[in-house]
Amino acid sequence: MKNKPGPLRRGFLRVMAPLYRRMTRRPYRLGRRVTPSGWLVFGLAVLTGFMGIDIGRTALYQMFVFFLVLSVVGVFSTWFFHPRITFRRRLPRYVTAGEAVSYQAEVINRGHFTQRHLSLLELPPAPPPSTNAFVHEVEPGEHTRNWFDRIFAFYRWTWLVEKYRFVRSEPSPPVDVPPNASEPIRVTMRLTPNRRGIIELGRIGVMRPDIFGLVKALRFRRGPVDELIVLPKRYSLPGLSMPGRSQYQPAGLALSSAMGRSDEFMSLRDYRPGDPIRHMHWRTWARTRRPVVKEYEDEFVPRYTVVLDTFADADPDDCFEEAVSVAASFACELDTQESLLDLLFIGAEAHCFSSDRGARQTEMMLEVLASVQLSGAAGIDALERHVLSRLRDMSACICIFIDWDEPRQSLVRALRANGIPVTPLVVSATLDGEGGATVLHPERVAEGMVRL
């Protein structure tokens, strides 16, 4: 959600953004390192120190000294933690945005002593929100907060931090890593990607609790940089029935070996000039002493097209992200065992990706959708020309828009005028169902997809 603050408000928020950036960086590290027991001891130290100021009337100052010594010794002991370890990740090929994933890391201790109760923590890049995003984007429900919170907008900053964080990682269970082990120690790592895309994992945090279990020593280690491909989330489409008739697909013969009625053997006939050598029936030729070829039935299958709208300057309501998820849902749910599927969108240039049978083809299309980005507000005319140039091979079309203005309505009318069944879907937080398009609210896409 966007707002248009006045110049005084914009200037104030721009001044506060660097301060909030520094404030949220330190507590994040502190929250990872202090254990529940540590918070309890630190809290008791503060409480007993406050209540035991008058040492002539109470003996609580003795408890304050005890808790203070525990805290100081615990923190001081973490300074001597210098693990000499190397590690290697065993990442899955793909993961899905919003779904937690577990994987293995192989750890080797290069030191001379056993490292006890070690925990590993992934530290992926986590760039803070930009100042422009902090100034213009509004936290949902911000108008219900009190006047102090609305003025200083600290909760807006924390909401943006969570919104733009790519990965949420969890510390691994503690393990003991002996030196010079014959085999690496396997550690179970766990993380949850929040957004689609390609995430680079390089630096890792190595933690170990102090002798009292109050704080954890944290040291950073760099290892091999691994890429994790995060696919867009998908929605189920129960009972999906697509319109459109089957038609001859000459390209499909090159893409698949046996799809629908393609490559079905019909009969043998005499060789004619131009027949492919791979269709020769060598046994019959040897028996009859004249060249004979196998004749196949032509391929007639429907070819569906998914058009993804990428034209907008910004995505404040996550409409584009949900539109990508809708496109990924159709790529997974359409039965490509009996059809062909094309994905069309405009990036730096016009793109058309085709898939036919098999899980690998679907994974490749999802990988393309994992990296697609907005390409600016202008250019819907180029998308219309790109789509209309493929009318001859199109059986039906699914258009996924993030707006419903006149250029997009014109594209739908042009397809229908050429006899192509069209299903226009608009992902928007502000529009209502109108003009024959199905509007999907970005926070209720799953409900809308079920009703298709």
Steps between C-alpha positions, in 0.01 A plus 500: 500500500637843404438847637600849393643672810567872505852644470537546877395140565731367228794692645435370852477136383819534297681616813362212708582226245880486570433497874257209473744319274765507773251416776362186338841361406635459855191355674477234230849373588436537875179298480687215334781488756327534837335182631177496705710437811715797409200731472384379840839563665539842336151597608563389858827694504321818400214439744719419800734787416209744502345360819833466683625854461466563872747239628433603861138382488510193274738222401375482144823661383668165567269332250572784257873436529442126449294548183740764374800271543319220316422734212852645476673162517259355245553783251877505561532126430352542150802707395715185492281315253689459171379186322700370206232329298409461135160408365318402184127519432280237339224717359188379320462587133193719553303639791169685510436844644328484838582132563764400756778276371752283684838401359833362616831677561823302534730646767870422549698610807852609397604579857654284772211494750142379486257785441198429719143621461562673170205647310508628143290787371461609139570870449361584156517858374222706660503852353290742706199676344579797283425850620248551218311188602491621861366840392232384259382156612245478781469215747161325482285629784735787576204740534384306809822566695535783751627842391853443633547180296351663190739796524823308558395200284733255672250218454489583131877448489485161676219393264715592198797312646293181512341565161830536314693230686566219253576222748422416859761259637503298820802382705581135455474255793821497710758239404846398618766515228814297581831586329645291220182295457508237227172634359339845517236561766159554345295789635134557413439856385159660455384818329184650354523712182250784506525605137575339166831556325858380515664526842875480550608325819862560597568617854393288795488567874660255748359527853588340833355579846724629777586292808179610676273476197404870511634634170628342181831582343454579132769480236458542125645256252499525123457191291411412143232726352193289417196613304152409615223533241175599668197424282180705533228359719212324326128468554279201429255514212243225566298386202672729251344467154653706222311600182647482154521233233783271402690598187800389303823586681803453277729639771366254748639208302847631560434558866351166599519141402148381577248759603128434457469334161842613379740242359230229500584235244237471222638290216789425266533657158753528221778750541451843339780754447528725803394242762731505806748215525403433863155386379642224282374149583816304437360149548227547241751653261725197540208263445337676201820652360340841457518797739207518741431765767279512808210744482387685813190693587539878513503666841184688599517639852386826664761767559435732792666835555558670836564875465665666802472876544833652612423868449506712816749735664462346849323218680389647833215253562688189378261478205777405258634233734156345522459526123822300459362241744179476296703443182704233678178331613375470143841372387475218756131418477444495123530145377792524259475127436219588260584860408771756438553807717665833413598771748520852355628814672709808427824564686802669347362337184205283401514148642307185414573177686334177393456177692354165410509175692690415815585640838833636375324726249275638774800558728675697227196726458480552876868588502429767239217638715730506803710775342245706304488868604294810433599685184348847551157647443528550122499224242160331509473566124812288445339219696188520284704477180696207641185310596312568176798376296440152640128470422545217250633256762272610785202294618413705811660778699524587870593865560629587848498877551591730787274778370184524291541814292408562137819352339452172686129486415596566138726194502216280627259639238753436221542137605126443517451667162735237354295217652740417786332409833650733762497482880607842635614504863589824679699494826412825675429629850286792380293376205174310509365252249423694183523482124486122486828453693543296817660710773725320751583689817871451586412385853227260385642348183453142620125556549465658157694223325270235645198675345647510148 
